[in-house]
């Protein structure tokens, strides 16, 4: 697996969980403009610029997504990677199984009201997890951050699997 360079360093952003989206986007635009291959006439410089632009695009994609940003920051802080620690809150799997059953029933019966309720539940859960993760980063509690990120992954998958 390819290890990406530090996305915070690539975009010159502070290594923190809470980033200003407008500032991040401005950093991205400035970095892409400075590295754009069309700025260089030498083919070797153009090739290097293309690689750099791809690196900048990946850094922005990572930092613009809260889950990916949290994972990158957690690794930067020396915390466990998702493959190293798969811990979950005690009741999460049972809760997710119950929600999965409810969503399958709502899909089978084309119950749009229930599907919307489940989407709202999942969006609210996502915001709650992100809020807790933000607070845990302030305390640098890397073990708890990993557990919350693992749980958030279940919520994100649920959101992607619910029909719109």
SULRAMO-V737534 format. One record per backbone hydrogen bond with DSSP energy under -1.0 kcal/mol. CO is the residue of the C=O (numbers start at 0). NH is the residue of the N-H. If there is no record, write none. Layout:
CO:NH / CO:NH
This chain:
5:9 / 6:10 / 7:12 / 13:15 / 19:23 / 20:24 / 21:25 / 22:26 / 23:27 / 24:28 / 25:29 / 26:30 / 27:31 / 28:32 / 29:33 / 30:34 / 35:38 / 36:39 / 41:45 / 42:46 / 43:47 / 44:48 / 45:49 / 46:50 / 47:51 / 48:52 / 49:53 / 50:54 / 51:55 / 52:56 / 53:57 / 54:58 / 55:59 / 56:60 / 57:61 / 58:62 / 59:63 / 64:68 / 65:69 / 66:70 / 67:71 / 68:72 / 69:73 / 70:74 / 71:75 / 72:76 / 73:78 / 74:77 / 80:83 / 80:84 / 88:91 / 90:94 / 91:95 / 92:96 / 93:97 / 94:98 / 95:99 / 96:100 / 97:101 / 98:102 / 99:103 / 100:104 / 101:105 / 102:106 / 103:107 / 104:108 / 105:110 / 109:111 / 110:114 / 111:115 / 112:116 / 113:117 / 114:118 / 115:119 / 116:120 / 117:121 / 118:122 / 119:123 / 120:124 / 121:125 / 122:126 / 123:127 / 124:128 / 125:129 / 126:130 / 127:131 / 128:132 / 129:133 / 130:134 / 131:135 / 132:136 / 133:137 / 134:138 / 135:140 / 139:141 / 140:144 / 141:145 / 142:146 / 143:147 / 144:148 / 145:149 / 146:150 / 147:151 / 148:152 / 150:154 / 151:155 / 152:156 / 153:157 / 154:158 / 155:159 / 156:160 / 157:161
